[in-house]
Amino acid sequence: MQLPRSYEGVAVAVPVSTVRPRTTRRSVHWFFGQTLDQLIRQAGISKSDIDGLAVASYTLGPDNAASLAEYFDMEPRFILDLPYGGAAGVMAMTRAARAIQAGDASIIACLAADLAPSGYGIYSNFSAFTRDHIYPYGGGGANATFALITANYMAANGAVAEDFGRICVAQRANGAQHALTMFKKPLSMEDYLSARLIADPLRLFDCVPRCCAGEGFLVMSEDRAQSLGLPFARIGGAIERVNGYSQEPVMSHVGIAMDRDRLYNQASMSPQDMDFVQAYDDYPVIVMMQLEALGFCGHGEAPKLVREKRLTADGDLPLNTGGGMLALGQPGAAGGSLGMNEALRQLTGKSIGATVADAEAGVVSCFGTVNYDRGLCSSAAILTKGRAA
């Protein structure tokens, strides 16, 4: 197995998150601006020190990274636009890391922001296929897509509603401690099971609430992070896969399962070495598939895993320790950086909610670009705690 060049010498630091209103009269540019402002202030740098921008958004168009550079009076020498939704967080980090190693930039701001969408057909711009061949005939949106995927998973693997409920209940418990949560009240299994059906078998609390927000972090050299006195994380390994398992009639794998061994071999680690898991959680079934893809159990065995493990931040398999999108809301493409930022907070002592004791390493997985019946993009990274010079 040929492994990619290591990410040695690269630091990931300064996780920031904006306020998370359900609706707003502000533009998405405001959320980008707030994110950038927090990064500059918390890093103790000037705007001109940032010479790279990596941007993810569904609602920024027709603007892009170049437009933001103009609006914010910046002169970057590296820019990147990532229209890959929930998979973009890890993608932004790895591409920024390679740019740092190549000397193409010295500090890259990875920014993601979106507004909560509304109205019918909000996902019709994900692809020409969806636009031309699904929505003209009454497409049911993401809930219908993931109801199909969830029903198929239940039939194939013996999963029951309580299994998905265990994920939702644990994440709400984690999220109740988070400074930016949308739900301060924990969720009980009774609450979960008695909630109304949205798209059978999906219940209300299987579905993420939409919100508006920005997320961001900085990528730079370890030497630069140390000179600035910033706590940071290292990249132990990273993978991504597009259109994986494309021949499945109904999605039952996340693409990164194809590259799991490559991920752990890069880091010289195993799933047992991970102190936490941050998994993209637009629906609980996708969390289960990511747990399988990342090697915490075999394919189809996640229902058994979540029955046996405690998924809260103080449990034996801490999962989405900030609450994930099921507790904090889904801010469009910015949801792809939510797990990244939570991992960074756990590893740099900057938690704003539940804390995993003595965390040294964790894995982040991302998933996005949902077409009619599956997500096309997936990515994952192992992050480890950086050490001061």
Residue pairs with C-beta under 8 A, 6 or more apart in sequence:
1 261
1 262
1 265
3 262
3 265
3 266
4 266
5 101
6 266
7 94
7 97
7 101
7 234
7 235
7 236
7 237
7 238
9 100
9 101
9 221
9 222
9 223
10 97
10 100
10 101
10 219
10 220
10 221
10 222
10 234
10 235
11 219
11 220
11 221
11 222
11 224
11 225
11 226
11 230
11 232
11 233
11 234
11 386
12 93
12 97
12 217
12 218
12 219
12 232
12 233
12 234
12 235
12 340
12 344
12 383
13 43
13 217
13 218
13 219
13 220
13 225
13 230
13 231
13 232
13 233
13 344
13 348
14 39
14 42
14 43
14 216
14 217
14 218
14 230
14 344
15 215
15 216
15 217
15 340
15 341
15 342
15 344
15 345
15 348
15 350
16 35
16 38
16 39
16 42
16 214
16 215
16 216
16 217
16 341
17 180
17 213
17 214
17 215
17 338
17 341
18 31
18 34
18 35
18 38
18 113
18 213
18 214
18 215
19 34
19 180
19 213
20 180
20 182
20 211
20 212
20 213
20 328
20 329
20 331
21 211
21 212
22 116
22 182
22 209
22 210
22 211
22 212
22 329
23 116
23 212
24 115
24 116
24 212
26 212
27 115
28 57
28 59
28 60
28 113
28 114
28 115
28 212
29 60
29 63
29 68
29 71
31 113
31 114
31 115
31 212
31 213
31 214
31 334
32 55
32 57
32 60
32 68
32 72
32 111
32 113
32 214
33 71
33 72
34 214
35 111
35 112
35 113
35 214
35 215
35 216
36 47
36 50
36 72
36 109
36 111
36 216
38 216
39 50
39 109
39 216
39 217
39 218
40 46
40 47
40 50
43 107
43 218
43 228
43 230
44 228
44 229
45 107
45 228
47 72
47 73
47 74
48 74
48 75
49 106
49 107
50 74
50 76
50 107
50 108
50 109
50 218
51 75
51 76
51 77
51 78
51 105
51 106
51 107
51 108
52 76
52 77
52 78
52 79
52 80
52 96
52 99
52 104
52 105
52 106
52 107
52 108
52 109
52 219
53 65
53 68
53 69
53 74
53 76
53 78
53 79
53 80
53 108
53 109
53 111
54 65
54 79
54 80
54 82
54 92
54 95
54 96
54 108
54 109
54 110
54 111
55 64
55 65
55 68
55 79
55 80
55 81
55 82
55 111
55 112
56 81
56 82
56 83
56 84
56 85
56 88
56 89
56 92
56 111
56 112
56 333
56 334
56 336
56 337
57 112
57 113
57 114
57 332
57 333
57 334
58 83
58 85
58 114
58 117
58 125
58 332
58 333
59 114
59 115
59 117
59 332
60 67
60 68
60 113
60 114
63 71
64 81
65 76
65 79
65 80
65 81
66 79
68 74
68 111
69 75
69 76
69 79
76 105
77 104
77 105
78 99
78 104
78 105
78 108
80 92
80 95
80 96
82 88
82 91
82 92
82 95
82 333
83 333
83 369
84 91
84 333
84 336
84 368
84 369
84 377
85 332
85 333
85 335
85 336
85 368
85 369
85 370
85 377
86 280
86 282
86 333
86 335
86 336
86 366
86 367
86 368
86 369
86 375
86 377
87 240
87 280
87 336
87 366
87 367
87 368
87 369
87 375
87 377
87 378
87 379
88 112
88 333
88 336
88 337
88 366
88 368
89 110
89 112
89 215
89 336
89 337
89 338
89 339
89 340
89 364
89 366
89 379
90 238
90 240
90 336
90 340
90 364
90 365
90 366
90 379
90 380
90 381
91 240
91 366
91 377
91 379
92 110
92 112
92 337
93 110
93 217
93 219
93 235
93 238
93 340
93 381
94 235
94 238
94 240
94 379
94 381
96 105
96 108
96 110
96 219
97 219
97 235
99 105
99 108
100 106
100 108
100 219
100 220
100 221
106 220
106 221
106 224
107 218
107 219
107 220
107 224
108 218
108 219
108 220
109 216
109 218
110 216
110 217
110 218
110 219
110 337
111 214
111 215
111 216
112 214
112 215
112 216
112 331
112 333
112 334
112 336
112 337
113 213
113 214
113 215
113 331
113 332
113 333
113 334
114 212
114 213
114 331
114 332
114 333
114 334
115 212
115 332
116 210
116 211
116 212
116 331
116 332
117 123
117 210
117 332
120 135
120 141
121 135
121 139
122 141
123 130
123 139
123 141
123 142
123 370
124 130
124 131
124 134
124 135
124 139
125 131
126 369
126 370
126 371
127 371
129 371
129 372
130 139
130 371
130 372
134 372
139 372
140 147
140 199
142 282
142 370
143 198
143 199
143 202
143 207
144 199
145 370
145 372
145 373
145 374
146 199
146 202
146 282
146 283
146 285
146 286
147 198
147 199
147 200
147 201
147 202
148 250
148 373
149 250
149 251
149 252
149 283
149 285
149 286
149 373
149 374
150 164
150 201
150 202
150 206
150 283
150 284
150 285
151 200
151 201
152 250
152 251
152 252
153 159
153 252
153 285
153 288
153 289
154 160
154 201
156 252
156 300
157 300
157 301
157 302
157 303
158 303
159 285
159 288
159 302
159 303
160 303
161 192
161 193
161 201
161 203
162 189
162 193
163 288
163 302
163 303
163 306
163 307
164 206
164 284
164 285
164 288
165 189
165 192
165 193
165 205
166 189
166 306
166 307
166 311
167 281
167 284
167 287
167 288
167 306
167 311
167 319
167 326
168 187
168 192
168 205
168 206
168 284
168 326
169 186
169 187
169 188
169 189
169 192
170 310
170 311
170 312
170 315
170 319
171 281
171 311
171 319
171 320
171 323
171 324
171 326
171 327
172 183
172 186
172 187
172 205
172 323
172 326
172 327
173 186
173 187
173 312
174 312
174 313
174 319
174 320
174 321
174 322
174 323
174 324
174 327
174 353
174 354
175 181
175 182
175 183
175 322
175 323
175 324
175 326
175 327
175 328
175 353
176 183
176 184
176 185
176 186
176 323
176 327
177 313
177 353
177 354
178 322
178 323
178 327
178 328
178 352
178 353
178 354
179 352
179 353
180 328
180 352
181 323
181 327
181 328
181 353
182 209
182 211
182 327
182 328
182 329
183 323
183 327
187 205
191 205
192 203
192 205
193 203
195 203
195 204
195 205
196 203
196 204
197 203
197 204
198 204
198 206
198 207
202 283
205 326
206 283
206 284
207 283
208 281
208 282
208 283
208 325
208 326
208 329
208 330
208 335
209 329
209 330
210 329
210 330
210 331
210 332
211 328
211 329
211 330
211 331
212 331
213 329
213 331
213 334
214 331
214 334
215 331
215 334
215 337
215 338
215 340
215 341
216 337
216 341
217 337
217 340
217 341
217 344
222 232
222 234
222 386
225 232
225 386
226 388
226 389
231 348
231 349
231 350
231 386
232 348
232 386
233 343
233 344
233 347
233 348
233 383
233 384
233 385
233 386
234 383
234 384
234 385
234 386
235 381
235 382
235 383
236 266
236 267
236 268
236 269
236 361
236 381
236 382
236 383
236 384
237 262
237 263
237 264
237 265
237 266
237 267
237 269
237 381
237 382
238 263
238 266
238 379
238 380
238 381
238 382
239 256
239 259
239 260
239 262
239 263
239 379
239 380
239 381
240 256
240 259
240 377
240 378
240 379
240 380
241 255
241 256
241 258
241 259
241 377
241 378
241 379
242 255
242 376
242 377
242 378
243 255
243 376
244 253
244 254
244 255
244 256
244 257
244 258
244 378
245 251
245 252
245 253
245 255
245 257
245 258
248 374
250 373
251 289
251 373
251 374
251 375
252 289
252 299
252 300
253 289
253 292
253 293
253 299
254 286
254 289
254 290
254 292
254 293
254 365
254 367
254 375
254 378
255 293
255 377
255 378
256 263
256 290
256 293
256 294
256 365
256 378
256 379
256 380
257 292
257 293
257 299
260 293
260 294
260 295
263 294
263 363
263 380
263 381
263 382
264 270
264 271
264 295
264 382
266 382
267 361
267 382
267 384
269 361
269 382
270 295
271 294
271 295
271 296
271 363
273 361
274 361
274 362
274 363
274 382
275 318
275 346
275 356
275 358
275 359
275 360
275 361
275 362
276 313
276 318
276 319
276 321
276 343
276 346
276 356
276 359
276 362
276 363
277 290
277 291
277 294
277 296
277 317
277 318
277 319
277 320
277 362
277 363
277 365
278 320
278 321
278 322
278 324
278 338
278 339
278 340
278 342
278 343
278 362
278 363
278 364
278 365
279 286
279 287
279 290
279 291
279 294
279 319
279 320
279 324
279 339
279 364
279 365
280 286
280 287
280 290
280 325
280 335
280 336
280 339
280 365
280 366
280 367
280 368
281 287
281 320
281 324
281 325
281 326
282 325
282 330
282 335
282 367
284 326
286 367
286 375
287 302
287 319
287 320
287 324
288 302
288 303
288 306
289 302
290 365
290 367
291 297
291 302
291 305
291 306
291 319
292 298
292 299
292 300
292 301
292 302
293 365
293 378
293 380
294 363
294 365
294 380
296 302
296 305
296 317
297 304
297 305
305 317
309 315
309 316
309 317
310 316
310 317
311 317
311 318
311 319
312 318
312 354
313 321
313 353
313 354
313 355
313 356
314 354
314 356
314 357
318 356
320 326
320 339
320 342
321 342
321 346
321 351
321 353
321 354
321 355
321 356
322 328
322 338
322 342
322 345
322 352
322 353
322 354
323 353
324 338
324 339
325 335
325 338
328 338
331 338
333 368
336 366
336 368
339 364
339 365
339 366
340 364
340 366
340 381
343 362
343 364
343 383
344 350
344 383
345 351
345 352
346 355
346 356
346 359
346 362
347 359
347 360
347 361
347 362
347 383
347 384
347 385
347 386
348 385
348 386
356 362
359 385
360 384
360 385
361 382
361 383
361 384
361 385
362 382
362 383
363 380
363 381
363 382
363 383
364 380
364 381
364 383
365 378
365 379
365 380
366 377
366 378
366 379
366 380
367 375
367 377
367 378
368 375
368 376
368 377
368 378
369 375
369 376
369 377
370 376
